[in-house]
Amino acid sequence: MTTGLLPNYLSVSGSTRQNDLDVAFTISIQPGSSTTYAGDQRVHQENRQAFLTIGDASWGSVKLGKDLGIFASDAILNDMTLLGVGQGAGGSGSSTLGRIGSGYQYAAWRGQVTYQTPNWNGFQVTAGVFDPWNSTELALLGTPATVKAGTDSSPQFQGKVTYDFAANDVTGRVWLSGLHQSYHINNKSADDANAWDIGG
């Protein structure tokens, strides 16, 4: 039994308009049907989303909780491999191909506080504060392998600018995203990890 790149997906959402605010929540679970580790069923469930949003069309929205990161998210969400089998990056246990890891950094599902502006004629800005990446994730950006994880890192900052356009029968999106995180090597002075992503 194989399932391609994505696991099964069950999501519960709700929304309301109260006191001139749009309030919504989403909670999701991703139980996998691919048993890639014989006899071991402990790794086949993910909990990717648990967040609340508060906002209004006049000033934007704030998201609190766990959801897909901002950096490199457009590359992930617009990739044809989401609907097919793509190229494997090592098993996560919940699906046959596991996490995306070929060609770009995985946006990942992170604890965050983010703000998104209203849509100004196709132009939109999103920025947020995130749980920091650990040493394994930072190593993918080329930082030294001795990076201390978790508690020795500052929060991570992510942001992106997108522009959606339509001209006759042609529609599309261009984007620029980035991230910044300070970290310590062997409890010494802080270094910085930075990354940029541009695409269309």
C-alpha positions in Angstrom: 0.0 0.0 0.0 1.5 3.4 -1.0 0.0 6.9 -0.7 2.3 9.2 -2.5 3.4 12.4 -0.9 0.4 13.4 1.3 -1.2 11.6 4.2 -4.9 11.3 4.8 -6.4 14.6 6.1 -9.3 15.4 8.4 -9.9 19.1 9.3 -12.5 20.8 11.5 -13.0 24.6 11.0 -15.5 27.2 12.2 -15.9 30.9 11.8 -18.1 33.7 13.0 -18.5 37.5 12.8 -18.5 39.1 16.3 -18.1 42.8 17.3 -16.9 43.8 13.8 -14.3 41.0 13.8 -14.0 37.8 11.8 -13.0 35.0 14.2 -12.1 31.5 12.9 -10.4 28.3 14.0 -8.9 25.2 12.3 -7.8 21.9 13.9 -6.6 19.0 11.7 -5.1 15.6 12.0 -3.3 13.6 9.3 -3.5 9.8 9.9 -1.3 7.9 7.4 -2.4 4.7 5.7 1.1 3.8 4.6 2.9 1.5 7.0 6.5 2.1 6.0 7.9 0.6 9.3 6.9 -3.0 9.7 5.3 -3.7 13.0 5.7 -0.2 14.3 2.5 1.9 14.2 3.6 4.8 16.5 4.8 7.2 13.8 1.8 7.3 11.6 -0.1 10.3 12.8 0.5 14.0 12.4 -1.2 17.0 13.9 -0.3 19.8 11.5 -2.8 22.6 12.3 -4.3 24.1 15.5 -4.8 27.8 15.1 -7.1 30.7 15.6 -7.5 33.8 13.3 -8.9 37.2 14.2 -9.3 40.0 11.6 -11.2 42.2 9.4 -11.1 43.0 5.6 -10.2 46.6 6.5 -6.9 45.9 8.3 -6.0 42.2 7.8 -5.8 39.2 10.1 -3.7 37.8 13.0 -3.1 34.0 13.3 -2.2 32.4 16.6 -1.2 28.7 16.8 0.3 26.0 14.6 0.1 26.1 10.8 2.3 25.9 7.7 5.3 28.3 7.8 5.5 31.4 5.6 9.0 30.9 4.2 8.9 28.7 1.0 5.2 27.9 1.5 4.3 29.1 -2.0 6.9 26.8 -3.5 5.3 23.9 -1.6 1.7 24.8 -2.2 2.1 25.4 -5.9 4.2 22.2 -6.6 2.7 19.5 -8.9 4.1 16.8 -6.6 1.3 17.6 -4.0 -1.1 15.8 -6.3 1.2 13.1 -7.5 4.2 11.1 -6.3 7.1 13.6 -6.8 10.5 12.6 -5.6 11.1 11.0 -2.2 12.9 12.7 0.6 12.9 10.0 3.2 9.9 8.5 5.0 8.0 10.4 7.6 5.9 7.3 8.3 2.6 8.9 7.6 3.0 8.7 3.8 5.1 6.8 1.3 7.3 9.6 0.1 7.6 11.6 3.3 8.6 15.2 3.6 9.4 17.4 0.6 13.2 17.8 0.5 14.3 18.0 -3.1 14.9 21.4 -4.6 13.7 23.6 -1.8 13.4 23.9 2.0 10.3 22.4 3.6 8.1 25.2 5.1 7.1 22.9 8.0 4.2 23.2 10.5 5.3 25.6 13.2 4.0 27.4 16.3 3.5 31.0 15.2 2.0 34.5 15.6 1.6 36.0 12.1 -0.1 39.0 10.6 -1.4 39.3 7.0 -2.4 42.5 5.4 -5.5 43.0 3.4 -5.3 42.3 -0.4 -4.4 45.5 -2.2 -5.2 44.8 -5.8 -3.4 41.5 -5.7 -0.5 42.7 -3.5 -0.2 41.2 0.0 2.3 41.0 2.8 2.6 38.3 5.6 5.0 38.4 8.5 5.3 36.4 11.7 7.3 35.2 14.8 7.9 31.4 14.9 9.3 28.7 17.1 13.0 28.5 16.2 14.3 25.8 13.9 16.5 23.1 15.6 20.1 22.2 14.6 19.1 19.7 11.9 16.8 22.2 10.2 19.4 25.0 10.5 22.0 22.7 8.9 19.9 22.6 5.8 20.6 26.3 5.4 24.4 25.7 5.7 24.9 26.6 9.3 27.6 24.6 11.3 26.6 21.2 12.6 27.4 22.2 16.1 24.5 24.6 16.4 22.7 24.3 19.7 19.1 23.5 19.3 15.9 24.9 20.8 16.5 26.9 24.0 19.8 28.4 22.7 18.0 30.0 19.7 16.0 33.1 19.5 12.6 33.1 17.9 12.6 32.9 14.1 11.2 35.7 12.0 9.6 34.9 8.6 7.9 37.1 6.0 6.8 37.2 2.4 5.3 39.5 -0.3 3.0 38.1 -3.0 1.4 39.6 -6.1 -1.5 37.9 -7.8 -2.2 39.0 -11.4 -4.8 38.4 -14.1 -4.5 39.6 -17.7 -7.1 38.2 -20.1 -6.8 34.4 -19.8 -3.4 34.5 -18.1 -3.3 34.4 -14.3 -0.4 33.9 -11.9 1.5 34.7 -8.7 5.0 35.9 -8.0 6.5 35.9 -4.5 9.5 36.8 -2.4 9.9 35.2 1.1 12.6 35.1 3.7 13.6 34.1 7.3 16.0 35.2 10.0 17.1 33.3 13.2 19.9 34.0 15.6 21.5 30.9 17.3 24.5 30.1 19.5 27.4 27.7 18.8 28.8 26.1 22.0 27.2 28.9 24.0 29.4 31.6 22.4 28.2 34.8 20.7 25.2 34.6 18.5 25.3 33.9 14.7 22.5 34.5 12.2 20.8 32.2 9.8 19.1 33.9 6.8 17.4 32.5 3.8 15.5 33.9 0.8 13.0 32.3 -1.6 11.7 33.9 -4.9 9.4 32.3 -7.4 6.4 32.5 -9.6 
